[in-house]
């Protein structure tokens, strides 16, 4: 098992393995790095993982849109799923609940919540509505940050034509 985890960590540490224009991929990479850092807590590799987490987080923070959300790709409009995933990822760095990026992301997500409590992917990533699973550790309202596809499906949305 340790060999498999080590192999995965080495993959996550390589910048070439992630499309740097894809905010969803970067968020998922940060989540993986955060989980690995927790696994290796107290070992020298944890410092290497933390440094890479800080680099990826800085890149993601630089890409927040004026409305408080993140799009699937650099230049894409804000998307509920991507914004939530970036929120989960940034949560691994324990941001302050007063952090303006956290506050604006939560406000944006609240503004996109549907009347039935779900969200949809504005960039057409999923054909299902999304439902909140839990609030983030930094004190966000329960409406946001960790997500799962709900049982009820919605109309299929076409993926963006340009990436």
Backbone torsions as a table, in degrees:
resi	resn	phi	psi	omega
1	UNK	NA	-45.4	-179.1
2	UNK	-59.7	-35.9	179.1
3	UNK	-65.3	-38.7	178.4
4	UNK	-67.4	-41.3	178.4
5	UNK	-64.7	-44.4	178.9
6	UNK	-60.4	-41.7	178.0
7	UNK	-62.4	-42.8	177.8
8	UNK	-63.8	-41.6	178.6
9	UNK	-62.7	-44.4	178.7
10	UNK	-60.5	-38.0	177.7
11	UNK	-64.6	-45.4	-179.5
12	UNK	-63.2	-30.5	-178.2
13	UNK	-76.9	-14.0	-178.8
14	UNK	-88.5	116.7	-178.3
15	UNK	-60.2	-32.8	-176.6
16	UNK	-66.4	-14.5	-177.8
17	UNK	-84.4	-3.1	-178.9
18	UNK	-127.8	134.6	175.3
19	UNK	-70.3	109.4	-174.6
20	UNK	-68.8	-9.6	176.2
21	UNK	-92.2	-7.1	-175.3
22	UNK	-101.8	103.8	-177.7
23	UNK	-65.0	-32.1	178.0
24	UNK	-66.9	-42.6	177.3
25	UNK	-63.9	-40.8	178.1
26	UNK	-63.8	-40.8	178.9
27	UNK	-63.8	-43.5	180.0
28	UNK	-66.4	-35.0	175.4
29	UNK	-62.9	-45.0	179.9
30	UNK	-62.6	-38.4	177.1
31	UNK	-62.4	-45.3	178.0
32	UNK	-62.3	-43.1	177.7
33	UNK	-61.9	-40.3	179.5
34	UNK	-65.2	-41.5	177.8
35	UNK	-65.1	-40.3	178.8
36	UNK	-65.7	-40.8	178.5
37	UNK	-59.8	-42.3	177.5
38	UNK	-62.1	-43.5	-179.9
39	UNK	-61.0	-41.4	-176.2
40	UNK	-96.0	15.8	-179.3
41	UNK	-49.2	131.6	178.6
42	UNK	87.6	-5.2	178.0
43	UNK	-106.2	155.4	-177.1
44	UNK	-55.8	-33.8	-178.6
45	UNK	-64.8	-23.1	178.9
46	UNK	-60.5	-36.1	178.1
47	UNK	-67.4	-38.8	177.0
48	UNK	-64.2	-43.1	178.5
49	UNK	-63.9	-42.5	179.3
50	UNK	-61.6	-42.3	179.4
51	UNK	-62.3	-42.2	179.0
52	UNK	-68.6	-38.1	176.3
53	UNK	-59.2	-44.8	180.0
54	UNK	-61.2	-40.2	179.2
55	UNK	-64.1	-47.8	-179.6
56	UNK	-65.4	-41.6	179.8
57	UNK	-63.2	-40.5	178.3
58	UNK	-62.0	-41.7	177.7
59	UNK	-63.0	-47.2	179.0
60	UNK	-62.1	-43.5	179.2
61	UNK	-61.3	-33.5	-179.8
62	UNK	-70.9	-14.0	-175.9
63	UNK	-103.2	4.0	178.3
64	UNK	-61.3	136.6	-179.1
65	UNK	-82.1	163.1	-177.7
66	UNK	-57.9	-28.0	-179.6
67	UNK	-81.4	-5.7	178.7
68	UNK	102.0	-5.7	-178.7
69	UNK	-107.1	179.5	175.7
70	UNK	-125.0	145.5	174.6
71	UNK	-96.5	166.2	-178.9
72	UNK	-58.1	-50.0	179.7
73	UNK	-119.6	161.4	173.6
74	UNK	-54.1	125.4	-179.6
75	UNK	93.5	-11.5	176.5
76	UNK	-76.5	153.4	174.0
77	UNK	-67.4	162.5	-179.1
78	UNK	-60.8	146.0	-176.0
79	UNK	-135.6	135.0	-177.4
80	UNK	-61.2	-45.8	-178.3
81	UNK	-64.8	-44.8	-179.3
82	UNK	-64.9	-44.3	179.8
83	UNK	-60.5	-42.7	178.2
84	UNK	-64.3	-43.8	179.4
85	UNK	-64.1	-40.7	176.2
86	UNK	-63.0	-39.4	176.9
87	UNK	-60.7	-44.7	177.0
88	UNK	-60.0	-45.4	-177.9
89	UNK	-63.0	-49.4	-179.1
90	UNK	-64.2	-26.4	179.4
91	UNK	-62.1	-25.0	176.8
92	UNK	-64.8	-16.3	178.0
93	UNK	-99.1	8.7	177.0
94	UNK	51.4	58.3	178.6
95	UNK	-68.9	156.1	176.5
96	UNK	-69.2	141.5	174.3
97	UNK	-59.0	-22.1	179.3
98	UNK	-85.3	-4.7	179.1
99	UNK	-57.5	124.9	-178.3
100	UNK	-58.3	-32.9	179.0
101	UNK	-66.8	-42.5	177.0
102	UNK	-63.5	-49.2	-178.7
103	UNK	-58.8	-45.8	-178.1
104	UNK	-68.7	-35.5	177.2
105	UNK	-65.0	-44.2	179.0
106	UNK	-63.4	-44.6	178.1
107	UNK	-59.7	-42.3	-179.6
108	UNK	-65.1	-44.3	178.8
109	UNK	-61.4	-42.3	177.7
110	UNK	-60.6	-36.6	-179.3
111	UNK	-71.1	-18.3	-177.7
112	UNK	-100.1	-6.1	-178.5
113	UNK	-66.1	134.0	179.5
114	UNK	-77.9	164.1	-178.1
115	UNK	-59.1	-30.3	-179.6
116	UNK	-85.8	4.4	176.9
117	UNK	95.0	-3.3	-178.5
118	UNK	-98.3	175.3	173.6
119	UNK	-128.0	162.4	169.4
120	UNK	-128.8	160.5	-178.4
121	UNK	-82.6	110.6	-179.3
122	UNK	-65.6	-24.4	177.9
123	UNK	-90.4	3.4	176.7
124	UNK	75.1	27.8	-176.9
125	UNK	-70.4	-42.8	179.8
126	UNK	-122.1	154.1	175.3
127	UNK	-98.9	18.1	179.0
128	UNK	-122.6	157.4	171.2
129	UNK	-75.3	157.4	-179.2
130	UNK	-112.8	141.3	179.6
131	UNK	-122.1	142.5	-180.0
132	UNK	-68.3	141.4	176.3
133	UNK	-103.1	-41.1	-179.0
134	UNK	-161.5	163.5	172.5
135	UNK	-83.1	162.1	179.4
136	UNK	-81.6	164.4	-177.9
137	UNK	-64.5	-20.0	-175.8
138	UNK	-86.0	13.3	171.1
139	UNK	91.4	20.3	179.4
140	UNK	-70.6	156.5	176.7
141	UNK	-59.0	157.6	-174.7
142	UNK	-65.4	-10.4	-178.9
143	UNK	-69.8	-16.2	-165.2
144	UNK	-127.7	172.3	155.3
145	UNK	91.6	-47.3	175.8
146	UNK	-100.1	138.1	-168.3
147	UNK	-130.8	156.5	170.3
148	UNK	-148.2	150.1	177.5
149	UNK	-67.2	134.3	179.0
150	UNK	-78.9	166.5	179.6
151	UNK	-65.6	-39.0	-176.8
152	UNK	-76.0	125.5	178.5
153	UNK	-94.6	155.0	177.6
154	UNK	-113.9	-177.1	178.5
155	UNK	-62.1	145.3	177.8
156	UNK	-70.5	138.1	176.5
157	UNK	-111.3	143.0	179.3
158	UNK	-75.8	141.4	176.8
159	UNK	-69.5	158.7	179.1
160	UNK	-62.1	149.2	-178.0
161	UNK	-82.8	-24.9	179.7
162	UNK	-116.5	142.7	-180.0
163	UNK	-125.1	NA	NA
